[in-house]
Amino acid sequence: MAELVPYDARDGWIWFNGEFVAWREARIHVLTHGLHYGSCVFEGERAYGGRVFKLTEHSQRLIDSGRILGFEVPYSVAELDAATNATIAKNGLRDCYVRPLAWRGSEQMGVSAQKSRINVAIAVWEWGAYYSDLRLTRAVYARPAPHTAPVHSKAAGLYMICTISKHAAEAKGFGDALMLDHEGYVAETTGANLFLVMEGALHTPTPDRFLNGITRRTVIELAQARGYPVIERRIRPEELANAQEIFVTGTAAELTPVRAIDDLSYQVGPVTRALLDDFHALTRGAG
């Protein structure tokens, strides 16, 4: 097994508040508000051949997420796009993962931090497949109700229960956890949206209580172009036994087949294979 290189001990450049900073020098203070109170939003993006897939949509979502958390990202979509492309070029990468983030700084400490600076950084690094032979188990936490948390923002604080659930799944020998929503319906994994193939149609949970992923929307378009019916609805956990194929979608996950959910097993079937081919053609083609 390759030795893990800590993320704070790597070489390269990070775009930090409008300037390039040497990777190891990109630091924040221990009393940063985003660290203590979760006032941080981020994006996960992938570049293929030096071009980020759906870059402008990601940049807009970062801004939208900040507004949901009550702050304004101090850069426009066009400026974020340009900074992202410059960061990829500065680091000499082509196929890579991109992590933009925005957070409240250390100017004020306390729940209220209206005068804190909004910081923005963009980091890029080489990163391969997120999953391999994906098997899921039931998560220890459920997704929060939309009236209890800002569920439509990609906010760092919402991922606390994801980390706990994924760690618990890995301890049991699984690759990730399947999260239900607050009403007990199927929601998503800790970092990807979910699709069930049932009798040639795609069934996917309605994204009104979790993030409607950019990759999710892309795959729906690909499925519709092939003539596969796409049905967004509430899915009960017991319906998982009726699916012939299951796959997940996300920037990190791309499109990954699910091989098992607890004691249920699935094949990588023709619908999943067709959409996987279409997704690869799209991302590795037009960019």
GUKOL-903154 format. One record per residue (C-alpha): residue in three letters; chain; residue number from 1; z, x, y. Coordinates in steps of 0.5 Angstrom, whole numbers, always signed. Layout:
N
{code:ALA; unit:A; pos:NUM; z:Z; x:X; y:Y}
...
***
This chain:
287
{code:MET; unit:A; pos:1; z:+0; x:+0; y:+0}
{code:ALA; unit:A; pos:2; z:-2; x:+3; y:+7}
{code:GLU; unit:A; pos:3; z:+4; x:+5; y:+11}
{code:LEU; unit:A; pos:4; z:+5; x:+0; y:+17}
{code:VAL; unit:A; pos:5; z:+4; x:+2; y:+24}
{code:PRO; unit:A; pos:6; z:+8; x:-1; y:+29}
{code:TYR; unit:A; pos:7; z:+5; x:-5; y:+34}
{code:ASP; unit:A; pos:8; z:+8; x:-1; y:+40}
{code:ALA; unit:A; pos:9; z:+6; x:+6; y:+37}
{code:ARG; unit:A; pos:10; z:-1; x:+5; y:+37}
{code:ASP; unit:A; pos:11; z:-7; x:+8; y:+41}
{code:GLY; unit:A; pos:12; z:-11; x:+5; y:+46}
{code:TRP; unit:A; pos:13; z:-11; x:+1; y:+52}
{code:ILE; unit:A; pos:14; z:-8; x:-6; y:+54}
{code:TRP; unit:A; pos:15; z:-10; x:-10; y:+60}
{code:PHE; unit:A; pos:16; z:-4; x:-12; y:+64}
{code:ASN; unit:A; pos:17; z:-4; x:-16; y:+70}
{code:GLY; unit:A; pos:18; z:-11; x:-13; y:+72}
{code:GLU; unit:A; pos:19; z:-10; x:-6; y:+70}
{code:PHE; unit:A; pos:20; z:-11; x:-2; y:+64}
{code:VAL; unit:A; pos:21; z:-5; x:+1; y:+61}
{code:ALA; unit:A; pos:22; z:-4; x:+6; y:+56}
{code:TRP; unit:A; pos:23; z:-2; x:+2; y:+50}
{code:ARG; unit:A; pos:24; z:+4; x:+5; y:+49}
{code:GLU; unit:A; pos:25; z:+6; x:+5; y:+56}
{code:ALA; unit:A; pos:26; z:+5; x:-3; y:+56}
{code:ARG; unit:A; pos:27; z:+13; x:-5; y:+57}
{code:ILE; unit:A; pos:28; z:+17; x:-11; y:+60}
{code:HIS; unit:A; pos:29; z:+24; x:-11; y:+61}
{code:VAL; unit:A; pos:30; z:+29; x:-14; y:+56}
{code:LEU; unit:A; pos:31; z:+31; x:-19; y:+61}
{code:THR; unit:A; pos:32; z:+24; x:-22; y:+61}
{code:HIS; unit:A; pos:33; z:+25; x:-30; y:+62}
{code:GLY; unit:A; pos:34; z:+19; x:-31; y:+57}
{code:LEU; unit:A; pos:35; z:+23; x:-27; y:+52}
{code:HIS; unit:A; pos:36; z:+30; x:-31; y:+53}
{code:TYR; unit:A; pos:37; z:+27; x:-38; y:+54}
{code:GLY; unit:A; pos:38; z:+20; x:-38; y:+51}
{code:SER; unit:A; pos:39; z:+16; x:-39; y:+57}
{code:CYS; unit:A; pos:40; z:+10; x:-36; y:+54}
{code:VAL; unit:A; pos:41; z:+3; x:-38; y:+52}
{code:PHE; unit:A; pos:42; z:-2; x:-34; y:+48}
{code:GLU; unit:A; pos:43; z:-9; x:-35; y:+45}
{code:GLY; unit:A; pos:44; z:-11; x:-32; y:+39}
{code:GLU; unit:A; pos:45; z:-19; x:-30; y:+39}
{code:ARG; unit:A; pos:46; z:-24; x:-26; y:+35}
{code:ALA; unit:A; pos:47; z:-30; x:-22; y:+37}
{code:TYR; unit:A; pos:48; z:-36; x:-21; y:+32}
{code:GLY; unit:A; pos:49; z:-40; x:-15; y:+34}
{code:GLY; unit:A; pos:50; z:-37; x:-14; y:+41}
{code:ARG; unit:A; pos:51; z:-37; x:-22; y:+43}
{code:VAL; unit:A; pos:52; z:-31; x:-26; y:+43}
{code:PHE; unit:A; pos:53; z:-33; x:-33; y:+39}
{code:LYS; unit:A; pos:54; z:-32; x:-39; y:+44}
{code:LEU; unit:A; pos:55; z:-29; x:-34; y:+49}
{code:THR; unit:A; pos:56; z:-29; x:-39; y:+55}
{code:GLU; unit:A; pos:57; z:-26; x:-45; y:+51}
{code:HIS; unit:A; pos:58; z:-20; x:-40; y:+49}
{code:SER; unit:A; pos:59; z:-19; x:-37; y:+56}
{code:GLN; unit:A; pos:60; z:-19; x:-45; y:+59}
{code:ARG; unit:A; pos:61; z:-14; x:-46; y:+54}
{code:LEU; unit:A; pos:62; z:-9; x:-41; y:+56}
{code:ILE; unit:A; pos:63; z:-9; x:-44; y:+63}
{code:ASP; unit:A; pos:64; z:-8; x:-51; y:+60}
{code:SER; unit:A; pos:65; z:-2; x:-48; y:+56}
{code:GLY; unit:A; pos:66; z:+1; x:-45; y:+62}
{code:ARG; unit:A; pos:67; z:+0; x:-51; y:+66}
{code:ILE; unit:A; pos:68; z:+4; x:-55; y:+61}
{code:LEU; unit:A; pos:69; z:+9; x:-51; y:+61}
{code:GLY; unit:A; pos:70; z:+10; x:-51; y:+68}
{code:PHE; unit:A; pos:71; z:+6; x:-45; y:+71}
{code:GLU; unit:A; pos:72; z:+0; x:-43; y:+73}
{code:VAL; unit:A; pos:73; z:-4; x:-37; y:+70}
{code:PRO; unit:A; pos:74; z:-6; x:-33; y:+76}
{code:TYR; unit:A; pos:75; z:-13; x:-31; y:+74}
{code:SER; unit:A; pos:76; z:-19; x:-36; y:+73}
{code:VAL; unit:A; pos:77; z:-23; x:-37; y:+67}
{code:ALA; unit:A; pos:78; z:-28; x:-33; y:+69}
{code:GLU; unit:A; pos:79; z:-24; x:-27; y:+71}
{code:LEU; unit:A; pos:80; z:-20; x:-28; y:+64}
{code:ASP; unit:A; pos:81; z:-27; x:-28; y:+60}
{code:ALA; unit:A; pos:82; z:-29; x:-21; y:+64}
{code:ALA; unit:A; pos:83; z:-22; x:-18; y:+63}
{code:THR; unit:A; pos:84; z:-23; x:-20; y:+55}
{code:ASN; unit:A; pos:85; z:-30; x:-17; y:+55}
{code:ALA; unit:A; pos:86; z:-28; x:-10; y:+59}
{code:THR; unit:A; pos:87; z:-22; x:-9; y:+54}
{code:ILE; unit:A; pos:88; z:-26; x:-10; y:+48}
{code:ALA; unit:A; pos:89; z:-31; x:-5; y:+51}
{code:LYS; unit:A; pos:90; z:-25; x:+0; y:+53}
{code:ASN; unit:A; pos:91; z:-22; x:+0; y:+46}
{code:GLY; unit:A; pos:92; z:-29; x:+2; y:+43}
{code:LEU; unit:A; pos:93; z:-29; x:-4; y:+38}
{code:ARG; unit:A; pos:94; z:-34; x:-9; y:+36}
{code:ASP; unit:A; pos:95; z:-30; x:-14; y:+30}
{code:CYS; unit:A; pos:96; z:-23; x:-15; y:+33}
{code:TYR; unit:A; pos:97; z:-18; x:-19; y:+34}
{code:VAL; unit:A; pos:98; z:-16; x:-21; y:+41}
{code:ARG; unit:A; pos:99; z:-9; x:-23; y:+44}
{code:PRO; unit:A; pos:100; z:-8; x:-26; y:+51}
{code:LEU; unit:A; pos:101; z:-2; x:-28; y:+53}
{code:ALA; unit:A; pos:102; z:+2; x:-30; y:+60}
{code:TRP; unit:A; pos:103; z:+9; x:-31; y:+61}
{code:ARG; unit:A; pos:104; z:+15; x:-31; y:+66}
{code:GLY; unit:A; pos:105; z:+18; x:-24; y:+68}
{code:SER; unit:A; pos:106; z:+24; x:-22; y:+69}
{code:GLU; unit:A; pos:107; z:+25; x:-23; y:+77}
{code:GLN; unit:A; pos:108; z:+30; x:-29; y:+75}
{code:MET; unit:A; pos:109; z:+35; x:-30; y:+69}
{code:GLY; unit:A; pos:110; z:+37; x:-37; y:+67}
{code:VAL; unit:A; pos:111; z:+34; x:-44; y:+65}
{code:SER; unit:A; pos:112; z:+30; x:-45; y:+72}
{code:ALA; unit:A; pos:113; z:+26; x:-39; y:+74}
{code:GLN; unit:A; pos:114; z:+21; x:-42; y:+79}
{code:LYS; unit:A; pos:115; z:+20; x:-36; y:+83}
{code:SER; unit:A; pos:116; z:+19; x:-31; y:+77}
{code:ARG; unit:A; pos:117; z:+12; x:-27; y:+77}
{code:ILE; unit:A; pos:118; z:+7; x:-30; y:+72}
{code:ASN; unit:A; pos:119; z:+5; x:-24; y:+68}
{code:VAL; unit:A; pos:120; z:-2; x:-23; y:+64}
{code:ALA; unit:A; pos:121; z:-4; x:-18; y:+59}
{code:ILE; unit:A; pos:122; z:-10; x:-18; y:+54}
{code:ALA; unit:A; pos:123; z:-9; x:-13; y:+47}
{code:VAL; unit:A; pos:124; z:-15; x:-12; y:+42}
{code:TRP; unit:A; pos:125; z:-14; x:-9; y:+35}
{code:GLU; unit:A; pos:126; z:-18; x:-9; y:+29}
{code:TRP; unit:A; pos:127; z:-16; x:-14; y:+24}
{code:GLY; unit:A; pos:128; z:-19; x:-16; y:+17}
{code:ALA; unit:A; pos:129; z:-18; x:-23; y:+13}
{code:TYR; unit:A; pos:130; z:-11; x:-26; y:+15}
{code:TYR; unit:A; pos:131; z:-11; x:-30; y:+8}
{code:SER; unit:A; pos:132; z:-12; x:-28; y:+1}
{code:ASP; unit:A; pos:133; z:-12; x:-32; y:-5}
{code:LEU; unit:A; pos:134; z:-8; x:-37; y:-1}
{code:ARG; unit:A; pos:135; z:-3; x:-41; y:-4}
{code:LEU; unit:A; pos:136; z:+2; x:-46; y:+0}
{code:THR; unit:A; pos:137; z:+9; x:-49; y:-1}
{code:ARG; unit:A; pos:138; z:+12; x:-54; y:+3}
{code:ALA; unit:A; pos:139; z:+15; x:-52; y:+9}
{code:VAL; unit:A; pos:140; z:+23; x:-52; y:+11}
{code:TYR; unit:A; pos:141; z:+21; x:-55; y:+18}
{code:ALA; unit:A; pos:142; z:+17; x:-60; y:+20}
{code:ARG; unit:A; pos:143; z:+13; x:-60; y:+27}
{code:PRO; unit:A; pos:144; z:+16; x:-64; y:+32}
{code:ALA; unit:A; pos:145; z:+15; x:-70; y:+35}
{code:PRO; unit:A; pos:146; z:+10; x:-70; y:+41}
{code:HIS; unit:A; pos:147; z:+16; x:-73; y:+46}
{code:THR; unit:A; pos:148; z:+20; x:-67; y:+44}
{code:ALA; unit:A; pos:149; z:+16; x:-61; y:+45}
{code:PRO; unit:A; pos:150; z:+10; x:-59; y:+49}
{code:VAL; unit:A; pos:151; z:+6; x:-60; y:+42}
{code:HIS; unit:A; pos:152; z:-1; x:-59; y:+46}
{code:SER; unit:A; pos:153; z:+0; x:-52; y:+49}
{code:LYS; unit:A; pos:154; z:+0; x:-46; y:+45}
{code:ALA; unit:A; pos:155; z:+7; x:-44; y:+47}
{code:ALA; unit:A; pos:156; z:+10; x:-38; y:+44}
{code:GLY; unit:A; pos:157; z:+17; x:-42; y:+43}
{code:LEU; unit:A; pos:158; z:+14; x:-47; y:+38}
{code:TYR; unit:A; pos:159; z:+12; x:-42; y:+33}
{code:MET; unit:A; pos:160; z:+20; x:-40; y:+32}
{code:ILE; unit:A; pos:161; z:+20; x:-45; y:+26}
{code:CYS; unit:A; pos:162; z:+13; x:-43; y:+23}
{code:THR; unit:A; pos:163; z:+16; x:-36; y:+23}
{code:ILE; unit:A; pos:164; z:+22; x:-38; y:+19}
{code:SER; unit:A; pos:165; z:+18; x:-43; y:+14}
{code:LYS; unit:A; pos:166; z:+13; x:-37; y:+13}
{code:HIS; unit:A; pos:167; z:+18; x:-32; y:+11}
{code:ALA; unit:A; pos:168; z:+21; x:-37; y:+6}
{code:ALA; unit:A; pos:169; z:+14; x:-39; y:+3}
{code:GLU; unit:A; pos:170; z:+13; x:-31; y:+2}
{code:ALA; unit:A; pos:171; z:+20; x:-30; y:-1}
{code:LYS; unit:A; pos:172; z:+18; x:-36; y:-6}
{code:GLY; unit:A; pos:173; z:+11; x:-32; y:-7}
{code:PHE; unit:A; pos:174; z:+7; x:-36; y:-3}
{code:GLY; unit:A; pos:175; z:+2; x:-34; y:+2}
{code:ASP; unit:A; pos:176; z:+4; x:-39; y:+7}
{code:ALA; unit:A; pos:177; z:+8; x:-46; y:+8}
{code:LEU; unit:A; pos:178; z:+5; x:-53; y:+9}
{code:MET; unit:A; pos:179; z:+8; x:-57; y:+15}
{code:LEU; unit:A; pos:180; z:+9; x:-64; y:+15}
{code:ASP; unit:A; pos:181; z:+10; x:-68; y:+22}
{code:HIS; unit:A; pos:182; z:+16; x:-71; y:+24}
{code:GLU; unit:A; pos:183; z:+14; x:-78; y:+21}
{code:GLY; unit:A; pos:184; z:+13; x:-74; y:+14}
{code:TYR; unit:A; pos:185; z:+5; x:-74; y:+14}
{code:VAL; unit:A; pos:186; z:+1; x:-68; y:+13}
{code:ALA; unit:A; pos:187; z:+0; x:-64; y:+19}
{code:GLU; unit:A; pos:188; z:-2; x:-56; y:+18}
{code:THR; unit:A; pos:189; z:+0; x:-49; y:+16}
{code:THR; unit:A; pos:190; z:+4; x:-45; y:+20}
{code:GLY; unit:A; pos:191; z:-2; x:-42; y:+24}
{code:ALA; unit:A; pos:192; z:-8; x:-46; y:+21}
{code:ASN; unit:A; pos:193; z:-11; x:-53; y:+21}
{code:LEU; unit:A; pos:194; z:-12; x:-57; y:+14}
{code:PHE; unit:A; pos:195; z:-18; x:-60; y:+11}
{code:LEU; unit:A; pos:196; z:-18; x:-64; y:+5}
{code:VAL; unit:A; pos:197; z:-25; x:-65; y:+1}
{code:MET; unit:A; pos:198; z:-25; x:-72; y:-2}
{code:GLU; unit:A; pos:199; z:-31; x:-75; y:-6}
{code:GLY; unit:A; pos:200; z:-35; x:-71; y:-1}
{code:ALA; unit:A; pos:201; z:-32; x:-73; y:+5}
{code:LEU; unit:A; pos:202; z:-27; x:-69; y:+10}
{code:HIS; unit:A; pos:203; z:-21; x:-72; y:+11}
{code:THR; unit:A; pos:204; z:-16; x:-68; y:+16}
{code:PRO; unit:A; pos:205; z:-10; x:-70; y:+20}
{code:THR; unit:A; pos:206; z:-10; x:-73; y:+27}
{code:PRO; unit:A; pos:207; z:-9; x:-68; y:+32}
{code:ASP; unit:A; pos:208; z:-4; x:-72; y:+37}
{code:ARG; unit:A; pos:209; z:+2; x:-68; y:+35}
{code:PHE; unit:A; pos:210; z:+0; x:-61; y:+34}
{code:LEU; unit:A; pos:211; z:-6; x:-56; y:+37}
{code:ASN; unit:A; pos:212; z:-13; x:-59; y:+36}
{code:GLY; unit:A; pos:213; z:-16; x:-52; y:+34}
{code:ILE; unit:A; pos:214; z:-22; x:-49; y:+37}
{code:THR; unit:A; pos:215; z:-24; x:-47; y:+30}
{code:ARG; unit:A; pos:216; z:-22; x:-54; y:+27}
{code:ARG; unit:A; pos:217; z:-27; x:-57; y:+32}
{code:THR; unit:A; pos:218; z:-32; x:-52; y:+30}
{code:VAL; unit:A; pos:219; z:-32; x:-54; y:+23}
{code:ILE; unit:A; pos:220; z:-32; x:-61; y:+24}
{code:GLU; unit:A; pos:221; z:-39; x:-60; y:+28}
{code:LEU; unit:A; pos:222; z:-42; x:-56; y:+22}
{code:ALA; unit:A; pos:223; z:-39; x:-61; y:+17}
{code:GLN; unit:A; pos:224; z:-43; x:-67; y:+21}
{code:ALA; unit:A; pos:225; z:-49; x:-63; y:+22}
{code:ARG; unit:A; pos:226; z:-49; x:-63; y:+14}
{code:GLY; unit:A; pos:227; z:-48; x:-70; y:+14}
{code:TYR; unit:A; pos:228; z:-41; x:-70; y:+11}
{code:PRO; unit:A; pos:229; z:-37; x:-75; y:+14}
{code:VAL; unit:A; pos:230; z:-31; x:-73; y:+17}
{code:ILE; unit:A; pos:231; z:-25; x:-78; y:+18}
{code:GLU; unit:A; pos:232; z:-19; x:-76; y:+22}
{code:ARG; unit:A; pos:233; z:-13; x:-80; y:+20}
{code:ARG; unit:A; pos:234; z:-5; x:-80; y:+18}
{code:ILE; unit:A; pos:235; z:-5; x:-76; y:+11}
{code:ARG; unit:A; pos:236; z:+1; x:-77; y:+6}
{code:PRO; unit:A; pos:237; z:+3; x:-71; y:+2}
{code:GLU; unit:A; pos:238; z:+2; x:-75; y:-5}
{code:GLU; unit:A; pos:239; z:-5; x:-75; y:-3}
{code:LEU; unit:A; pos:240; z:-6; x:-68; y:-4}
{code:ALA; unit:A; pos:241; z:-7; x:-69; y:-11}
{code:ASN; unit:A; pos:242; z:-13; x:-73; y:-10}
{code:ALA; unit:A; pos:243; z:-17; x:-68; y:-6}
{code:GLN; unit:A; pos:244; z:-22; x:-64; y:-10}
{code:GLU; unit:A; pos:245; z:-22; x:-58; y:-5}
{code:ILE; unit:A; pos:246; z:-18; x:-56; y:+1}
{code:PHE; unit:A; pos:247; z:-19; x:-51; y:+6}
{code:VAL; unit:A; pos:248; z:-16; x:-49; y:+13}
{code:THR; unit:A; pos:249; z:-19; x:-47; y:+19}
{code:GLY; unit:A; pos:250; z:-16; x:-42; y:+25}
{code:THR; unit:A; pos:251; z:-18; x:-36; y:+29}
{code:ALA; unit:A; pos:252; z:-14; x:-32; y:+25}
{code:ALA; unit:A; pos:253; z:-16; x:-36; y:+18}
{code:GLU; unit:A; pos:254; z:-23; x:-37; y:+20}
{code:LEU; unit:A; pos:255; z:-25; x:-42; y:+14}
{code:THR; unit:A; pos:256; z:-20; x:-40; y:+8}
{code:PRO; unit:A; pos:257; z:-20; x:-44; y:+2}
{code:VAL; unit:A; pos:258; z:-13; x:-46; y:-1}
{code:ARG; unit:A; pos:259; z:-12; x:-45; y:-8}
{code:ALA; unit:A; pos:260; z:-6; x:-48; y:-9}
{code:ILE; unit:A; pos:261; z:+0; x:-53; y:-6}
{code:ASP; unit:A; pos:262; z:+6; x:-52; y:-10}
{code:ASP; unit:A; pos:263; z:+4; x:-54; y:-17}
{code:LEU; unit:A; pos:264; z:-3; x:-57; y:-15}
{code:SER; unit:A; pos:265; z:-9; x:-53; y:-16}
{code:TYR; unit:A; pos:266; z:-16; x:-53; y:-13}
{code:GLN; unit:A; pos:267; z:-23; x:-50; y:-14}
{code:VAL; unit:A; pos:268; z:-27; x:-47; y:-8}
{code:GLY; unit:A; pos:269; z:-32; x:-52; y:-9}
{code:PRO; unit:A; pos:270; z:-39; x:-54; y:-6}
{code:VAL; unit:A; pos:271; z:-37; x:-57; y:+1}
{code:THR; unit:A; pos:272; z:-32; x:-51; y:+2}
{code:ARG; unit:A; pos:273; z:-38; x:-46; y:+0}
{code:ALA; unit:A; pos:274; z:-43; x:-49; y:+5}
{code:LEU; unit:A; pos:275; z:-38; x:-50; y:+11}
{code:LEU; unit:A; pos:276; z:-36; x:-42; y:+10}
{code:ASP; unit:A; pos:277; z:-43; x:-40; y:+10}
{code:ASP; unit:A; pos:278; z:-45; x:-44; y:+16}
{code:PHE; unit:A; pos:279; z:-39; x:-41; y:+19}
{code:HIS; unit:A; pos:280; z:-40; x:-34; y:+18}
{code:ALA; unit:A; pos:281; z:-48; x:-35; y:+20}
{code:LEU; unit:A; pos:282; z:-45; x:-38; y:+27}
{code:THR; unit:A; pos:283; z:-40; x:-33; y:+28}
{code:ARG; unit:A; pos:284; z:-44; x:-27; y:+26}
{code:GLY; unit:A; pos:285; z:-50; x:-29; y:+29}
{code:ALA; unit:A; pos:286; z:-50; x:-33; y:+36}
{code:GLY; unit:A; pos:287; z:-43; x:-30; y:+38}
***
